[in-house]
Amino acid sequence: MTTWAESLVEEGTQKGRVEGRAEGKAEGKAEGLVHGRVEQILAFVQARFGDVPQAIRALVEGADTAMLDGLTHRIAQAESLEEILQPD
């Protein structure tokens, strides 16, 4: 027979599992979206300028979401690979 305290512990455990799964799913989705953007940006650089230098690859792969936004804009306007690496 389950006691009231055991029932509360079980309920809390189940709630924690559900919340943990939801958080993990959201984090995985966000990481997947960022990875997809990184791949798109690198493909865009390659389409415009040919081979992607390691410096640009490292810059894009290490960028957060806000930086990816700025890089996308900079890449679209750049006339050379060097312009991509120049700070704003």
matplotlib code that plots the C-alpha trace (Angstrom):
import matplotlib.pyplot as plt

x = [0.0, 1.3, 1.5, 0.5, 4.1, 5.1, 2.4, 3.6, 7.2, 6.0, 3.9, 6.9, 9.2, 6.8, 6.4, 10.2, 10.6, 8.0, 9.6, 13.1, 12.0, 10.3, 13.4, 15.7, 13.5, 13.5, 17.3, 17.8, 15.5, 17.3, 20.7, 19.5, 18.2, 21.5, 23.4, 21.2, 21.8, 25.6, 25.4, 23.3, 25.7, 28.8, 27.0, 26.2, 29.9, 31.0, 28.5, 29.6, 33.4, 34.4, 36.3, 35.6, 38.8, 39.2, 39.1, 35.6, 34.5, 35.6, 34.0, 30.6, 30.7, 31.5, 28.8, 25.7, 22.3, 22.8, 26.2, 24.9, 22.3, 25.1, 27.3, 24.4, 24.0, 27.8, 28.2, 25.3, 27.0, 30.6, 32.6, 35.4, 36.2, 38.3, 35.3, 33.5, 36.4, 36.5, 34.8, 31.7]
y = [0.0, 3.4, 6.2, 9.7, 10.8, 8.2, 9.3, 12.9, 11.8, 9.7, 12.5, 14.9, 12.4, 12.0, 15.8, 16.2, 13.6, 15.3, 18.7, 17.3, 15.7, 19.0, 21.0, 18.5, 18.5, 22.3, 22.5, 19.9, 21.7, 25.0, 23.4, 21.8, 25.1, 26.8, 23.9, 24.2, 28.0, 27.4, 24.9, 27.3, 30.2, 28.0, 26.8, 30.5, 31.5, 28.6, 29.4, 33.0, 32.7, 29.1, 27.2, 28.3, 29.2, 27.7, 31.2, 31.8, 28.3, 28.7, 32.1, 30.8, 27.6, 29.4, 32.1, 32.5, 33.3, 37.0, 36.8, 34.5, 37.2, 39.7, 37.3, 36.5, 40.2, 40.8, 37.8, 38.9, 42.3, 41.3, 41.5, 39.4, 36.8, 39.4, 41.7, 38.9, 38.8, 42.6, 43.7, 45.9]
z = [0.0, -1.0, 1.6, 1.0, 1.1, -1.4, -3.7, -3.6, -4.3, -7.2, -8.6, -8.2, -9.9, -12.9, -13.2, -13.2, -15.9, -18.1, -17.6, -18.2, -21.4, -22.6, -21.7, -23.5, -26.5, -26.7, -26.3, -29.0, -31.4, -30.8, -31.3, -34.5, -35.8, -35.1, -36.7, -39.8, -40.0, -39.8, -42.6, -44.7, -44.2, -45.0, -48.2, -49.1, -48.6, -50.8, -53.5, -53.6, -53.1, -53.6, -50.9, -47.3, -45.5, -42.0, -40.4, -41.8, -41.0, -37.4, -37.1, -38.4, -36.4, -33.2, -33.6, -31.5, -33.0, -32.9, -34.5, -37.2, -38.0, -38.5, -40.4, -42.8, -43.5, -43.9, -46.2, -48.4, -48.9, -49.0, -52.2, -50.9, -48.2, -46.4, -45.9, -44.0, -41.5, -40.9, -37.7, -38.1]

ax = plt.figure().add_subplot(projection="3d")
ax.plot(x, y, z, "-o")
ax.set_aspect("equal")
plt.show()
